[in-house]
Amino acid sequence: MCRKIFSSAILVALVLLVSGCAFAENLPSITMLSTKTCPACTQMEKVMKQLRSEYRGKVSTVHVYLEDNPDIAKKYNIRYVPTLIFRDGTGKMIAQQIGYRSLDDVLLTFAESGITFN
């Protein structure tokens, strides 16, 4: 499973544009854009860890700290955190959501696009 916390803007841009790690594995993915001081982001990271643990090898997760990558926030017009970007196994964006989501909410978002993790 591909799990990394990127601090390099170049690597982050590649992940967001190509997501080679997830796509090479043909896995659906979720990218969380957050800040280090955001309380909802801290809670969302717990959900991301649970997702990585319970669905290892079935979904790829990426976490981007916007303090370390302000150009990403500007380029993708990110105004609120956490922002979650959901992609299918081909890299096509299937959803973008703002704010905390429970694990059930995250799984439902994938399921609404026909992606299940049974």
Backbone as a printed PyTorch tensor [residue, N CA C, xyz], in Angstrom:
tensor([[[  0.8500,  -1.1800,   0.0000],
         [  0.0000,   0.0000,   0.0000],
         [  0.8870,   1.2300,   0.0000]],

        [[  0.4390,   2.2260,  -0.6570],
         [  1.2160,   3.4420,  -0.7970],
         [  0.6990,   4.4900,   0.1750]],

        [[  1.4350,   4.7650,   1.2340],
         [  1.0340,   5.7700,   2.2080],
         [  2.2210,   6.6700,   2.4510]],

        [[  2.0580,   7.9380,   2.1350],
         [  3.1380,   8.8950,   2.3210],
         [  2.5600,  10.2250,   2.7520]],

        [[  3.3200,  10.9500,   3.5420],
         [  2.9760,  12.3310,   3.8480],
         [  4.0240,  13.1680,   3.1330]],

        [[  3.5880,  13.9030,   2.1430],
         [  4.4930,  14.6430,   1.2840],
         [  4.7390,  16.0320,   1.8270]],

        [[  5.9810,  16.4650,   1.7500],
         [  6.2970,  17.8390,   2.1150],
         [  6.8730,  18.6040,   0.9370]],

        [[  7.1690,  17.9350,  -0.1300],
         [  7.7130,  18.5930,  -1.3120],
         [  6.5920,  18.9590,  -2.2720]],

        [[  6.5150,  20.2170,  -2.6390],
         [  5.4590,  20.6760,  -3.5500],
         [  5.5140,  19.9450,  -4.8820]],

        [[  6.6850,  19.6140,  -5.3350],
         [  6.8100,  18.9020,  -6.6050],
         [  6.1880,  17.5230,  -6.4930]],

        [[  6.5010,  16.8060,  -5.4320],
         [  5.9160,  15.4800,  -5.2620],
         [  4.4100,  15.5550,  -5.0880]],

        [[  3.9510,  16.5410,  -4.3490],
         [  2.5090,  16.6800,  -4.1370],
         [  1.7990,  16.9570,  -5.4500]],

        [[  2.3460,  17.8340,  -6.2510],
         [  1.7310,  18.1270,  -7.5380],
         [  1.6510,  16.8740,  -8.3910]],

        [[  2.7030,  16.0810,  -8.3710],
         [  2.6680,  14.8290,  -9.1240],
         [  1.6020,  13.8850,  -8.5870]],

        [[  1.4790,  13.8230,  -7.2720],
         [  0.4630,  12.9480,  -6.6760],
         [ -0.9220,  13.4110,  -7.0740]],

        [[ -1.1790,  14.7040,  -6.9780],
         [ -2.5090,  15.2050,  -7.3010],
         [ -2.8250,  15.1140,  -8.7850]],

        [[ -1.8320,  15.3110,  -9.6240],
         [ -2.0880,  15.2850, -11.0570],
         [ -2.0470,  13.8780, -11.6440]],

        [[ -1.1570,  13.0720, -11.1420],
         [ -0.9600,  11.7510, -11.7150],
         [ -1.3300,  10.6480, -10.7250]],

        [[ -1.1270,  10.8880,  -9.4360],
         [ -1.3400,   9.8860,  -8.3930],
         [ -0.7860,   8.5400,  -8.8220]],

        [[  0.4340,   8.5590,  -9.2980],
         [  1.0650,   7.3500,  -9.8050],
         [  1.0630,   6.2040,  -8.8260]],

        [[  1.2010,   6.4950,  -7.5680],
         [  1.2230,   5.4470,  -6.5610],
         [ -0.0830,   4.6720,  -6.5540]],

        [[ -1.1920,   5.3670,  -6.4690],
         [ -2.4930,   4.7010,  -6.4380],
         [ -2.8240,   4.0910,  -7.7910]],

        [[ -2.5340,   4.8170,  -8.8710],
         [ -2.9360,   4.3500, -10.1800],
         [ -2.0910,   3.1720, -10.6410]],

        [[ -0.8310,   3.1460, -10.2470],
         [  0.0160,   2.0160, -10.6060],
         [ -0.5490,   0.7390,  -9.9920]],

        [[ -1.1720,   0.8750,  -8.8450],
         [ -1.7780,  -0.2630,  -8.1720],
         [ -3.2320,  -0.4520,  -8.5940]],

        [[ -3.7520,   0.4470,  -9.4200],
         [ -5.1570,   0.4320,  -9.8340],
         [ -6.0940,   0.4630,  -8.6310]],

        [[ -5.7160,   1.2430,  -7.6360],
         [ -6.5260,   1.3640,  -6.4300],
         [ -7.2860,   2.6830,  -6.4210]],

        [[ -8.4990,   2.6650,  -5.8910],
         [ -9.1450,   3.9470,  -5.6210],
         [ -8.3100,   4.6800,  -4.5720]],

        [[ -8.4300,   5.9950,  -4.5410],
         [ -7.6210,   6.7520,  -3.5910],
         [ -8.4010,   7.9060,  -2.9870]],

        [[ -7.9110,   8.3400,  -1.8380],
         [ -8.4320,   9.5320,  -1.1890],
         [ -7.2400,  10.3840,  -0.7920]],

        [[ -7.2770,  11.6390,  -1.1940],
         [ -6.2410,  12.5980,  -0.8250],
         [ -6.8600,  13.5850,   0.1540]],

        [[ -6.1930,  13.7620,   1.3000],
         [ -6.6600,  14.7190,   2.2930],
         [ -5.7250,  15.9240,   2.2730]],

        [[ -6.2840,  17.0930,   2.0180],
         [ -5.5510,  18.3530,   2.0820],
         [ -5.9200,  18.9980,   3.4040]],

        [[ -4.9010,  19.3050,   4.2230],
         [ -5.1960,  19.8040,   5.5630],
         [ -4.1320,  20.7730,   6.0380]],

        [[ -4.3460,  21.2710,   7.2440],
         [ -3.3310,  22.0670,   7.9350],
         [ -3.0120,  21.3670,   9.2470]],

        [[ -1.8840,  21.7210,   9.8120],
         [ -1.4360,  21.0620,  11.0450],
         [ -2.1850,  21.5430,  12.2800]],

        [[ -2.8670,  22.6790,  12.1860],
         [ -3.5300,  23.2530,  13.3570],
         [ -5.0520,  23.1120,  13.3300]],

        [[ -5.5890,  22.5180,  12.3170],
         [ -7.0370,  22.4080,  12.1440],
         [ -7.5950,  21.2450,  12.9720]],

        [[ -8.5070,  21.5050,  13.9240],
         [ -9.0730,  20.4270,  14.7430],
         [ -9.8220,  19.3760,  13.9290]],

        [[-10.5890,  19.7890,  12.9310],
         [-11.3170,  18.8170,  12.1030],
         [-10.3360,  17.9580,  11.3030]],

        [[ -9.2070,  18.5410,  10.9190],
         [ -8.1910,  17.7930,  10.1800],
         [ -7.5730,  16.7070,  11.0680]],

        [[ -7.3500,  17.0430,  12.3190],
         [ -6.8140,  16.0660,  13.2710],
         [ -7.7670,  14.8960,  13.4150]],

        [[ -9.0510,  15.1850,  13.5110],
         [-10.0540,  14.1200,  13.6100],
         [-10.1240,  13.3200,  12.3090]],

        [[-10.0070,  14.0030,  11.1810],
         [-10.0660,  13.3210,   9.8920],
         [ -8.8620,  12.4160,   9.7020]],

        [[ -7.7040,  12.7950,  10.2270],
         [ -6.5180,  11.9390,  10.1220],
         [ -6.7520,  10.6110,  10.8360]],

        [[ -7.5180,  10.6220,  11.9150],
         [ -7.8490,   9.3610,  12.6040],
         [ -8.6650,   8.4510,  11.6950]],

        [[ -9.5760,   9.0350,  10.9350],
         [-10.3820,   8.2610,   9.9800],
         [ -9.4790,   7.7230,   8.8720]],

        [[ -8.5440,   8.5450,   8.4030],
         [ -7.6260,   8.1040,   7.3500],
         [ -6.7720,   6.9350,   7.8440]],

        [[ -6.3080,   6.9990,   9.0800],
         [ -5.5250,   5.8950,   9.6460],
         [ -6.3660,   4.6280,   9.7420]],

        [[ -7.6060,   4.7780,  10.1480],
         [ -8.5070,   3.6340,  10.2350],
         [ -8.7420,   3.0390,   8.8400]],

        [[ -8.9160,   3.9000,   7.8520],
         [ -9.1050,   3.4560,   6.4750],
         [ -7.8850,   2.6680,   5.9980]],

        [[ -6.6890,   3.2120,   6.2670],
         [ -5.4540,   2.5130,   5.8750],
         [ -5.3450,   1.1590,   6.5580]],

        [[ -5.7060,   1.1040,   7.8050],
         [ -5.5950,  -0.1270,   8.5790],
         [ -6.6030,  -1.1830,   8.1400]],

        [[ -7.8510,  -0.7880,   8.0240],
         [ -8.9160,  -1.7500,   7.7430],
         [ -9.0260,  -2.1230,   6.2680]],

        [[ -8.5280,  -1.2740,   5.3830],
         [ -8.6800,  -1.5130,   3.9450],
         [ -7.3380,  -1.5310,   3.2300]],

        [[ -6.3270,  -2.0170,   3.9290],
         [ -4.9740,  -2.1190,   3.3860],
         [ -5.0020,  -2.9160,   2.0770]],

        [[ -4.3600,  -2.3640,   1.0550],
         [ -4.3060,  -3.0370,  -0.2310],
         [ -5.5430,  -2.8390,  -1.0950]],

        [[ -6.5430,  -2.1180,  -0.5650],
         [ -7.7770,  -1.8920,  -1.3190],
         [ -7.9920,  -0.4310,  -1.6800]],

        [[ -7.3610,   0.4560,  -0.9220],
         [ -7.4880,   1.8900,  -1.1630],
         [ -6.1650,   2.5510,  -0.8030]],

        [[ -5.8120,   3.5710,  -1.5580],
         [ -4.5900,   4.3250,  -1.3070],
         [ -4.9580,   5.6550,  -0.6590]],

        [[ -4.1540,   6.0820,   0.3070],
         [ -4.4010,   7.3630,   0.9750],
         [ -3.1740,   8.2610,   0.8450]],

        [[ -3.4420,   9.5410,   0.6720],
         [ -2.3830,  10.5440,   0.5830],
         [ -2.7930,  11.7120,   1.4720]],

        [[ -1.8410,  12.2380,   2.2250],
         [ -2.1090,  13.3720,   3.1170],
         [ -1.1550,  14.5010,   2.7480]],

        [[ -1.7150,  15.6660,   2.4470],
         [ -0.9300,  16.8300,   2.0540],
         [ -1.1610,  17.9570,   3.0590]],

        [[ -0.0780,  18.4370,   3.6800],
         [ -0.1720,  19.5880,   4.5810],
         [ -0.0040,  20.8660,   3.7580]],

        [[ -0.9990,  21.7100,   3.7940],
         [ -0.9730,  22.9190,   2.9740],
         [  0.0320,  23.9500,   3.4550]],

        [[  0.4110,  23.9310,   4.7390],
         [  1.4530,  24.8550,   5.2010],
         [  2.7650,  24.5760,   4.4760]],

        [[  3.0090,  23.3130,   4.2000],
         [  4.2370,  22.9140,   3.5210],
         [  4.1230,  23.0610,   2.0020]],

        [[  2.8920,  23.2140,   1.5100],
         [  2.6390,  23.2440,   0.0710],
         [  1.5960,  24.3080,  -0.2880]],

        [[  1.8650,  25.5850,  -0.0140],
         [  0.8680,  26.6260,  -0.2710],
         [  0.4980,  26.7540,  -1.7430]],

        [[  1.4060,  26.3800,  -2.6280],
         [  1.1090,  26.4520,  -4.0580],
         [ -0.0150,  25.4950,  -4.4470]],

        [[ -0.1440,  24.3910,  -3.7430],
         [ -1.2190,  23.4350,  -4.0210],
         [ -2.5710,  24.0600,  -3.6770]],

        [[ -2.6350,  24.7390,  -2.5390],
         [ -3.8850,  25.3960,  -2.1330],
         [ -4.3100,  26.4210,  -3.1810]],

        [[ -3.3540,  27.1930,  -3.6790],
         [ -3.6690,  28.1990,  -4.7030],
         [ -4.0750,  27.5450,  -6.0130]],

        [[ -3.2970,  26.5710,  -6.4380],
         [ -3.5450,  25.9400,  -7.7390],
         [ -4.9140,  25.2740,  -7.7970]],

        [[ -5.3180,  24.6260,  -6.7010],
         [ -6.5830,  23.8970,  -6.6860],
         [ -7.6880,  24.6660,  -5.9710]],

        [[ -7.4280,  25.9490,  -5.6870],
         [ -8.4230,  26.8260,  -5.0720],
         [ -9.0120,  26.2300,  -3.7950]],

        [[ -8.1350,  25.7020,  -2.9390],
         [ -8.5580,  25.1150,  -1.6760],
         [ -8.7430,  26.2450,  -0.6730]],

        [[ -9.9610,  26.4020,  -0.1870],
         [-10.2660,  27.4840,   0.7510],
         [-10.6040,  26.9650,   2.1450]],

        [[-10.9970,  25.7010,   2.2400],
         [-11.3980,  25.1220,   3.5180],
         [-10.7130,  23.7770,   3.7050]],

        [[-10.4250,  23.4610,   4.9480],
         [ -9.8140,  22.1720,   5.2630],
         [-10.6100,  21.4940,   6.3750]],

        [[-10.5710,  20.1960,   6.4120],
         [ -9.9230,  19.3410,   5.4280],
         [-10.7190,  19.2790,   4.1300]],

        [[-10.0020,  19.1680,   3.0300],
         [-10.6160,  18.8960,   1.7270],
         [-10.2150,  17.4870,   1.3380]],

        [[-11.2030,  16.7080,   0.9400],
         [-10.9740,  15.3110,   0.5570],
         [-11.2330,  15.1640,  -0.9330]],

        [[-10.2810,  14.5620,  -1.6390],
         [-10.4260,  14.3020,  -3.0690],
         [-10.4400,  12.7920,  -3.2650]],

        [[-11.5300,  12.3000,  -3.8080],
         [-11.7200,  10.8710,  -4.0480],
         [-11.4730,  10.5880,  -5.5190]],

        [[-10.7220,   9.5240,  -5.8090],
         [-10.4530,   9.1200,  -7.1870],
         [-10.6730,   7.6170,  -7.3270]],

        [[-11.1020,   7.2130,  -8.5190],
         [-11.2390,   5.7810,  -8.7750],
         [ -9.8640,   5.2100,  -9.1320]],

        [[ -9.7950,   3.9360,  -9.4500],
         [ -8.5260,   3.2780,  -9.7420],
         [ -7.8360,   3.7530, -11.0020]],

        [[ -8.5510,   4.4850, -11.8530],
         [ -7.9470,   5.0290, -13.0700],
         [ -7.4420,   6.4510, -12.8740]],

        [[ -7.7380,   7.0270, -11.7200],
         [ -7.3090,   8.3940, -11.4440],
         [ -8.3740,   9.4380, -11.6620]],

        [[ -9.5290,   9.0160, -12.1300],
         [-10.6230,   9.9620, -12.3600],
         [-11.1850,  10.4280, -11.0160]],

        [[-11.2870,  11.7590, -10.8610],
         [-11.8700,  12.2860,  -9.6330],
         [-13.3600,  11.9550,  -9.6080]],

        [[-13.7920,  11.3440,  -8.5060],
         [-15.2030,  10.9610,  -8.3840],
         [-15.9450,  11.8380,  -7.3860]],

        [[-15.1980,  12.5120,  -6.5020],
         [-15.8500,  13.4000,  -5.5340],
         [-14.8080,  14.3000,  -4.8840]],

        [[-15.2800,  15.4410,  -4.4220],
         [-14.4690,  16.3420,  -3.6080],
         [-15.3740,  16.8360,  -2.4930]],

        [[-14.9090,  16.6790,  -1.2510],
         [-15.7150,  17.0670,  -0.1030],
         [-14.8950,  17.9220,   0.8440]],

        [[-15.6050,  18.7400,   1.5940],
         [-14.9690,  19.6180,   2.5690],
         [-15.4700,  19.2420,   3.9490]],

        [[-14.5570,  19.2120,   4.9030],
         [-14.9370,  18.9610,   6.2820],
         [-14.7340,  17.5310,   6.7190]],

        [[-14.9370,  17.3180,   8.0050],
         [-14.7830,  15.9920,   8.5920],
         [-15.8210,  15.0290,   8.0330]],

        [[-15.4000,  13.8100,   7.7700],
         [-16.2910,  12.7260,   7.3510],
         [-15.9390,  11.4810,   8.1660]],

        [[-16.9440,  10.7740,   8.6090],
         [-16.7000,   9.5260,   9.3290],
         [-16.2310,   8.4650,   8.3340]],

        [[-15.7470,   7.3490,   8.8560],
         [-15.3390,   6.2520,   7.9820],
         [-16.5210,   5.7830,   7.1460]],

        [[-17.7000,   5.6850,   7.7530],
         [-18.8920,   5.2850,   7.0030],
         [-19.2040,   6.2660,   5.8820]],

        [[-19.0340,   7.5580,   6.1390],
         [-19.2600,   8.5760,   5.1010],
         [-18.2820,   8.4130,   3.9410]],

        [[-17.0220,   8.1420,   4.2730],
         [-15.9980,   7.9530,   3.2430],
         [-16.3340,   6.7330,   2.3940]],

        [[-16.6900,   5.6360,   3.0500],
         [-17.0410,   4.4190,   2.3160],
         [-18.2810,   4.6270,   1.4580]],

        [[-19.2390,   5.4020,   1.9640],
         [-20.4480,   5.6970,   1.2020],
         [-20.1210,   6.5190,  -0.0470]],

        [[-19.2130,   7.4590,   0.0820],
         [-18.8090,   8.2610,  -1.0760],
         [-18.2390,   7.3680,  -2.1730]],

        [[-17.3700,   6.4330,  -1.7950],
         [-16.8480,   5.4910,  -2.7880],
         [-17.9810,   4.6260,  -3.3510]],

        [[-18.8520,   4.1320,  -2.4740],
         [-19.9440,   3.2410,  -2.9000],
         [-20.8790,   3.9340,  -3.8840]],

        [[-21.1120,   5.2220,  -3.7000],
         [-21.9860,   5.9740,  -4.6100],
         [-21.4210,   6.0260,  -6.0240]],

        [[-20.1160,   5.7690,  -6.1480],
         [-19.4880,   5.7110,  -7.4730],
         [-19.2380,   4.2670,  -7.8940]],

        [[-19.8390,   3.3170,  -7.1770],
         [-19.7140,   1.9100,  -7.5340],
         [-18.4720,   1.2270,  -7.0240]],

        [[-17.7690,   1.8520,  -6.0820],
         [-16.5410,   1.2750,  -5.5420],
         [-16.8210,   0.7440,  -4.1440]],

        [[-16.6520,  -0.5670,  -3.9730],
         [-16.8370,  -1.1810,  -2.6650],
         [-15.5740,  -1.9230,  -2.2780]],

        [[-15.4240,  -2.1870,  -1.0090],
         [-14.2010,  -2.7950,  -0.5030],
         [-14.4730,  -4.1160,   0.2220]],

        [[-15.3580,  -4.9130,  -0.2840],
         [-15.6820,  -6.1990,   0.3520],
         [-14.6050,  -7.2150,   0.1460]]])
